[in-house]
Amino acid sequence: MSDILIVDDERDIRELVADILKDEGFATRTAANSDEAVTALNDEEPALMILDIWLKDSRMDGIDILKQVKRNNPDVPVIIISGHGNIEIAVAAIKQGAYDFIEKPFNIDQLMVVINRAMETSRLRRENSSLKRGGTQLGEMLGQSPAFKRLRDNLDKVAKSNGRVMLSGEPGSGKEMAARYIHAHSPRANAPFITVPCATIEPDRMEEVLFGRESSDRGVEPGLLEQAHGGVIYFDEVGDMPTGTQSKILRVLTEQQFARAGGSDRVRVDLRVISSTNRDLPAEIAAGRFRQELFDRLNVVPIVVPSLAERREDIAALAHHFIDYCQQTQGLAARELPDETVAALQSMRWPGNIRQLRNVIERVLILAEESGPIQPAELEPQGATPDNSDVLSLGPQVTAMPLREAREMFEREYLLAQINRFGGNISRTAQFVGMERSALHRKLKSLGVVGGMRGEDELVTGK
């Protein structure tokens, strides 16, 4: 939800604020009195409320509505506005949980600064609430492939400790789900898990979001570090953290305490820190964009989250899970995945990894014109495209070849596609194509695909 509810008894003010916000790209709703405001809140929770403290001909004034919002809709920030404002009213509103107070006539630039900050606060609250509710329901931690089992074994080992973990891997590979897995299987499982989306928080807002703020008129607003006390703080894409903030986080990790913006009292916190990145942090350090000392503090236990290409054997289980999930959450018709469609999914490139696979499955179910099995052709329009390096193209070059050379090219490309499908596992490839493992080995060697084979689960690493 991204709309803003404007509650004011003056029609001109309601329409003026609504027009300004629409010009800035926000969706808005308006209410002229307390009854309309309550109805609007019950119909759909807004992302933000702008509330006049004095409402003519209403059962409740702004403070009463504010109390109700804080009781029933605690994640909704409320900005109080009033033409009769004074410090007493402002203090009363802040004490009741208002995000900020603006006096009429207000400066439009000032209003937009406060609204943008409040909307960011709303987004972070909803994001963390959604993660708390969602748990592992999307199933990114499903799998039986060797790469997945190694990952889960490593996560199980670190879950019982309090050590700092650095998760690295490609975008969409499931780093956040790995962090949540650690939290769920740790002694802190019943404590907060707070995400810091380092790549999306405005740099000039990062420190206030992390450390919170306090003032004589506004009181105390806890930041994300304080909210995570006793639990886990998860720095998502920590490589995008502003360099100025990095030094302050380093101090927090050293001292386990900090001061809020505008405050002098030290706030002590007990935190477990998990970080993730898809960047090459040593290269970022060499370029002066990331602090070596912070990297050393965060990288106590480095764990690599494998890409989907490294765990193609899990694609079928993940795809089935996403079909079930879309049926349960969106009411979409469940459809079967025939073997040929699974094979097509396993042979595709997935630069967006698990996130992209989920999106492909959701798109196919939404656009389905029938409820029968999902066909390979339905996968083609999406960004996940067939791995062309594993597909034989019968172009002029091929048609000009003698039959023996063309047959060798076909065998080479076919076997490479199957090896890729089964994650490089020779034994499983041999079983699928109907050959003895030793015969497949000889065939691959004759085609110049691989030089030798050492064990049951050897991975082909070259062509």
Residue pairs with C-beta under 8 A, 6 or more apart in sequence:
1 44
1 45
1 46
1 47
1 126
2 26
2 27
2 47
2 119
3 26
3 27
3 28
3 29
3 44
3 46
3 47
4 21
4 26
4 27
4 28
4 29
4 46
4 47
4 48
4 49
4 50
4 115
4 119
5 28
5 29
5 30
5 31
5 37
5 40
5 41
5 46
5 48
5 49
5 50
6 14
6 17
6 18
6 21
6 28
6 29
6 30
6 31
6 49
6 50
7 30
7 31
7 32
7 34
7 36
7 37
7 49
7 50
7 51
7 52
7 55
7 62
7 65
8 14
8 17
8 30
8 32
8 50
8 51
8 52
8 55
8 81
9 32
9 33
9 52
9 54
9 55
9 56
9 57
9 58
10 52
11 32
13 52
13 81
13 104
14 30
14 32
15 30
17 28
17 50
17 111
18 28
18 30
20 108
20 111
20 112
21 28
21 115
22 28
24 112
26 115
26 119
29 40
29 46
31 37
31 39
31 40
33 55
33 56
33 57
33 58
33 59
34 55
34 58
34 59
34 60
34 61
34 64
34 65
35 58
35 59
37 49
37 51
37 65
38 65
38 68
40 46
41 49
41 69
41 72
41 73
45 73
45 75
45 76
46 76
47 76
47 119
47 122
47 123
47 126
48 76
48 77
48 78
48 79
48 115
48 118
48 119
48 122
49 69
49 76
49 77
49 78
49 79
50 78
50 79
50 81
50 115
51 62
51 65
51 66
51 78
51 79
51 80
51 81
51 98
52 62
52 80
52 81
52 82
53 61
53 62
53 63
53 80
53 81
53 82
53 84
53 85
53 89
53 93
54 61
54 62
54 82
54 83
54 84
55 61
55 62
55 65
60 68
62 80
62 82
62 93
63 92
63 93
63 96
66 78
66 80
66 93
66 96
66 97
66 98
67 96
69 76
69 78
69 97
70 78
70 96
70 97
75 122
75 125
75 126
75 129
76 122
77 99
77 118
77 119
77 121
77 122
78 97
78 98
78 99
79 98
79 99
79 100
79 101
79 102
79 114
79 115
79 118
80 89
80 90
80 93
80 98
80 100
80 101
80 102
81 101
81 102
81 103
81 104
81 106
82 89
82 101
82 103
82 104
83 103
83 104
83 105
85 101
85 103
85 104
87 217
89 101
90 101
90 217
91 217
93 101
94 101
94 217
94 218
94 219
95 219
99 114
99 118
99 121
100 114
100 117
100 118
100 218
101 217
102 110
102 111
102 114
117 205
120 201
120 202
120 205
120 209
121 209
124 197
124 201
124 209
124 224
127 195
127 197
128 193
128 194
128 195
128 227
131 176
131 180
131 193
131 195
132 193
135 180
135 184
136 177
136 180
136 181
136 184
137 325
138 177
138 321
138 322
138 325
138 358
139 318
139 321
139 322
139 325
140 174
140 177
140 318
140 354
141 152
141 174
141 177
141 178
141 181
142 314
142 317
142 318
142 321
143 149
143 152
143 311
143 313
143 314
143 317
143 318
144 313
144 314
144 317
145 310
145 311
145 312
145 313
145 314
145 423
146 423
146 457
147 306
147 310
147 311
147 423
148 306
148 311
148 314
150 306
151 178
151 303
151 304
151 305
151 306
152 181
154 303
155 178
155 181
155 182
155 185
155 303
156 185
158 165
158 182
158 301
158 303
159 181
159 182
159 185
159 186
160 185
160 186
160 187
161 301
162 272
163 300
163 301
164 253
164 272
164 273
164 274
164 275
164 297
164 298
164 299
164 300
164 301
165 179
165 182
165 273
165 274
165 275
165 300
165 301
165 302
165 303
166 275
166 276
166 277
166 298
166 299
166 300
166 301
166 302
166 303
167 175
167 178
167 179
167 274
167 275
167 276
167 277
167 303
167 304
167 305
168 175
168 276
168 277
168 278
168 281
168 302
168 303
168 304
168 305
169 175
169 276
169 278
169 304
169 305
169 306
169 307
170 278
170 307
170 351
170 353
171 278
171 352
171 353
171 355
172 308
172 352
172 353
172 354
172 355
172 356
173 305
173 306
173 307
173 308
173 353
173 354
174 305
174 353
174 354
175 236
175 276
175 278
175 305
176 195
176 234
176 236
176 276
178 276
178 303
178 305
179 193
179 232
179 234
179 274
179 276
180 193
182 232
182 274
183 189
183 193
183 231
183 232
183 234
183 272
183 274
186 232
186 272
188 230
188 231
188 232
188 272
191 230
191 231
191 232
192 227
192 228
192 229
192 230
192 231
192 232
193 228
193 231
193 232
193 234
194 224
194 225
194 227
194 228
194 231
194 232
194 233
194 234
195 234
195 236
196 209
196 210
196 224
196 233
196 234
196 235
196 236
197 236
197 237
198 206
198 235
198 236
198 237
198 238
198 239
198 240
198 241
199 236
199 237
199 240
201 209
203 242
203 244
203 245
206 241
206 242
206 245
207 244
207 245
207 248
207 261
208 223
208 261
209 223
209 224
210 223
210 224
210 225
210 245
210 249
211 223
211 225
211 226
211 248
211 258
211 259
211 260
211 261
211 267
212 220
212 221
212 222
212 223
212 225
212 226
212 260
212 261
212 267
213 220
213 221
213 223
213 260
213 261
213 262
213 263
214 220
214 221
214 260
214 261
214 262
214 263
214 265
215 262
220 260
220 263
221 260
222 260
223 260
224 233
225 233
225 252
225 258
225 267
225 269
225 271
226 260
226 267
226 269
228 269
228 271
229 269
229 270
229 271
230 270
231 271
231 272
232 271
232 272
232 273
232 274
233 271
233 272
233 273
233 274
234 274
234 275
234 276
235 241
235 273
235 274
235 275
235 276
235 298
236 276
237 276
237 277
237 278
237 279
238 275
238 276
238 277
238 298
239 277
239 278
239 279
239 281
239 284
239 289
239 290
240 279
241 249
243 289
243 290
243 291
246 290
246 291
246 294
247 291
247 294
248 258
249 294
250 291
250 293
250 294
250 297
251 258
252 258
252 269
253 273
253 294
253 297
253 298
254 297
256 268
256 269
256 270
256 271
257 266
257 267
257 268
257 269
258 266
258 267
258 269
259 265
259 266
259 267
260 267
273 298
275 298
281 290
281 295
281 299
282 295
284 290
285 291
285 292
285 295
307 350
307 353
308 314
308 315
308 350
308 353
308 354
308 356
308 357
309 349
309 350
309 423
310 423
311 423
312 346
312 420
312 421
312 422
312 423
313 346
313 422
313 423
313 425
313 428
315 342
315 345
315 346
315 357
316 337
316 342
316 345
316 346
318 354
318 357
318 358
319 337
319 342
319 345
319 357
319 361
320 337
322 357
322 358
322 361
322 362
323 334
323 335
323 337
323 361
323 365
324 334
326 332
326 361
326 362
326 365
327 333
327 334
327 365
330 362
330 365
332 362
332 365
332 366
332 368
333 365
333 368
333 371
335 364
335 365
335 368
335 371
335 372
335 373
335 374
336 372
336 373
336 374
337 345
337 373
337 374
338 373
338 374
338 375
340 376
341 373
341 374
341 375
341 376
341 379
343 376
343 421
344 376
344 379
344 386
345 357
345 379
345 384
346 420
346 421
346 422
347 386
347 387
347 390
347 417
347 420
347 421
348 379
348 384
348 385
348 386
348 387
349 384
349 385
349 386
349 387
350 356
350 357
350 384
351 383
352 359
352 383
352 384
356 383
356 384
357 384
359 382
360 379
360 382
360 383
360 384
363 382
364 374
364 378
364 379
364 382
367 378
368 374
368 378
380 386
387 417
387 420
389 416
390 413
390 416
390 417
390 420
391 413
391 417
392 398
392 409
392 410
392 413
392 414
398 406
398 409
401 409
408 447
411 443
411 447
412 447
412 448
412 449
415 429
415 433
415 440
415 443
415 444
415 447
415 449
416 449
416 463
418 429
418 432
418 433
419 425
419 426
419 429
419 449
419 460
421 429
422 428
422 429
422 432
423 459
424 458
424 459
424 460
424 461
425 457
425 458
425 459
426 437
426 440
426 441
426 453
426 456
426 457
426 458
426 460
427 437
427 456
427 457
429 440
430 436
430 437
430 439
430 440
433 440
435 443
437 453
441 450
441 453
444 450
444 460
445 451
445 452
448 463
449 460
449 462
449 463
450 460
450 461
450 462
451 462
